[in-house]
Amino acid sequence: MYGAGYVTRSRRNEGYGNGVIFIRAQVREKFGKEAADAIRILYGGSVKPDNARTLMAQPEIDGVLVGGAALDPTGFASIVNF
């Protein structure tokens, strides 16, 4: 599954938007804890070299989708090799 959110200055310390949490909560509510724990959710909101490590440290995020940041080979490599 794919979850997007805003990584704004006010949420930067949390590292992700409410979208990822919402998706997992919905899966938990509809299909149970086992399904919610098993599903993999990718974060796709404003992934950049300077926040990839913080995003991937969040327990609710299982991976990231990289958009425009992938156009810079050095920056993209730092995201891939976080």
C-alpha positions as CSV (number, residue, x, y, z in Angstrom):
1,M,0.0,0.0,0.0
2,Y,1.0,3.6,-0.5
3,G,0.6,6.4,2.0
4,A,1.4,10.0,1.4
5,G,1.7,12.9,3.8
6,Y,3.3,16.2,4.3
7,V,6.8,16.5,5.8
8,T,6.4,20.1,6.9
9,R,8.5,21.9,9.4
10,S,6.0,21.3,12.1
11,R,5.9,17.5,11.4
12,R,9.5,17.0,10.5
13,N,10.4,15.6,13.9
14,E,7.7,13.0,13.5
15,G,8.9,12.2,10.0
16,Y,5.6,11.4,8.4
17,G,2.1,12.6,7.7
18,N,-1.1,11.2,9.1
19,G,-1.7,9.2,5.9
20,V,0.5,6.3,6.8
21,I,-1.0,6.0,10.3
22,F,-4.5,6.3,8.9
23,I,-4.0,3.6,6.3
24,R,-2.6,1.1,8.9
25,A,-5.4,2.0,11.4
26,Q,-8.0,1.3,8.7
27,V,-6.5,-2.0,7.8
28,R,-6.4,-2.9,11.5
29,E,-10.0,-1.9,12.0
30,K,-11.3,-3.8,9.0
31,F,-9.0,-6.8,8.8
32,G,-7.4,-7.1,12.3
33,K,-4.0,-6.6,13.9
34,E,-2.4,-9.5,12.0
35,A,-3.2,-8.0,8.7
36,A,-2.2,-4.5,9.8
37,D,1.2,-5.8,11.0
38,A,1.7,-7.8,7.8
39,I,0.9,-5.1,5.3
40,R,3.7,-3.0,3.9
41,I,3.1,0.7,3.5
42,L,5.3,2.9,1.4
43,Y,5.6,6.6,2.1
44,G,5.5,8.8,-0.9
45,G,5.3,12.4,0.3
46,S,8.4,14.6,-0.3
47,V,11.1,12.1,0.2
48,K,14.5,13.8,0.0
49,P,18.1,12.9,1.0
50,D,17.8,15.0,4.1
51,N,14.7,13.2,5.5
52,A,15.0,9.7,4.2
53,R,16.7,8.4,7.3
54,T,14.1,10.0,9.6
55,L,11.3,8.6,7.5
56,M,12.7,5.1,7.4
57,A,13.2,5.1,11.2
58,Q,9.5,5.4,11.7
59,P,7.9,2.1,12.6
60,E,4.8,2.7,10.5
61,I,6.8,3.2,7.3
62,D,8.1,0.2,5.4
63,G,9.7,1.9,2.5
64,V,9.6,5.1,0.4
65,L,8.6,6.1,-3.1
66,V,11.1,8.7,-4.5
67,G,9.9,11.3,-7.0
68,G,11.8,14.3,-8.1
69,A,14.7,13.6,-5.8
70,A,15.6,10.6,-8.0
71,L,16.7,13.0,-10.7
72,D,19.9,13.8,-8.8
73,P,22.1,10.7,-8.9
74,T,24.0,11.7,-5.8
75,G,21.0,12.5,-3.7
76,F,19.1,9.5,-4.9
77,A,22.1,7.2,-4.0
78,S,22.0,8.7,-0.5
79,I,18.3,7.9,-0.2
80,V,18.9,4.3,-1.4
81,N,21.8,3.8,0.9
82,F,20.4,5.6,3.9
